[in-house]
């Protein structure tokens, strides 16, 4: 699946996008797998309350299943103004 990173998440990880092979069944498990890749990933995912996730461009939550998902995007909350 494609995993996309936006804003400070991208800055901490150092990549805008990558292909990921995963055995994760939900987003939370995917985050655990990614966090185990090293300190940059661990820093990006240290506080899930500061992150939002979208599955195939639909806002979702961290307990959402990944079955059939082609794209996961991580980004900070948006604010209006």
PLY file of the C-alpha trace (Angstrom):
ply
format ascii 1.0
element vertex 81
property float x
property float y
property float z
element edge 80
property int vertex1
property int vertex2
end_header
0.00 0.00 0.00
1.04 3.61 -0.41
1.68 5.53 2.80
1.72 9.33 2.53
3.09 11.79 5.08
2.17 15.47 5.26
3.47 18.58 7.05
5.63 17.91 10.13
5.06 14.16 9.82
6.85 14.25 6.45
9.59 16.44 7.93
10.26 14.04 10.82
10.26 10.91 8.67
12.08 12.53 5.76
9.81 11.12 3.05
6.60 12.35 1.43
5.46 8.87 0.38
6.53 5.24 0.40
5.27 1.79 -0.57
4.79 -0.42 2.48
4.32 -4.16 2.71
2.48 -4.84 5.95
0.81 -7.57 7.95
-1.10 -4.97 9.99
-4.85 -5.49 10.21
-5.68 -1.96 11.33
-4.13 1.51 11.32
-2.89 1.26 14.91
-0.94 -1.92 14.02
0.50 -0.18 10.95
1.66 2.71 13.14
3.37 0.21 15.47
5.16 -1.39 12.50
6.24 1.99 11.15
7.38 3.23 14.57
9.65 0.20 14.88
11.55 1.28 11.74
13.66 3.72 13.71
13.84 6.98 15.65
12.50 9.22 12.86
9.34 7.12 12.58
9.02 6.75 16.35
9.20 10.55 16.73
6.56 11.09 14.04
4.12 8.66 15.67
4.93 9.36 19.34
1.64 11.20 20.00
-1.29 9.82 18.02
-3.59 12.49 19.46
-1.61 14.98 17.34
-2.27 13.02 14.13
-5.13 12.34 11.76
-5.35 9.50 9.28
-7.16 9.05 5.98
-7.75 5.74 4.25
-8.18 6.02 0.48
-8.74 9.77 1.01
-11.52 9.33 3.61
-10.89 10.57 7.16
-10.75 7.60 9.48
-9.53 6.53 12.93
-6.63 4.47 14.19
-8.76 1.39 14.87
-10.02 1.23 11.26
-9.30 -2.00 9.36
-6.80 -1.94 6.50
-8.34 -4.72 4.41
-8.65 -3.52 0.82
-7.05 -0.13 1.56
-4.66 1.13 -1.13
-3.56 4.43 0.46
-2.99 5.59 4.03
-2.20 9.24 4.73
-0.96 10.70 8.01
-1.20 14.43 8.75
-1.66 16.90 11.61
-5.15 18.24 12.37
-6.28 21.03 10.08
-7.39 24.38 11.42
-9.55 26.96 9.73
-8.80 30.60 9.59
0 1
1 2
2 3
3 4
4 5
5 6
6 7
7 8
8 9
9 10
10 11
11 12
12 13
13 14
14 15
15 16
16 17
17 18
18 19
19 20
20 21
21 22
22 23
23 24
24 25
25 26
26 27
27 28
28 29
29 30
30 31
31 32
32 33
33 34
34 35
35 36
36 37
37 38
38 39
39 40
40 41
41 42
42 43
43 44
44 45
45 46
46 47
47 48
48 49
49 50
50 51
51 52
52 53
53 54
54 55
55 56
56 57
57 58
58 59
59 60
60 61
61 62
62 63
63 64
64 65
65 66
66 67
67 68
68 69
69 70
70 71
71 72
72 73
73 74
74 75
75 76
76 77
77 78
78 79
79 80
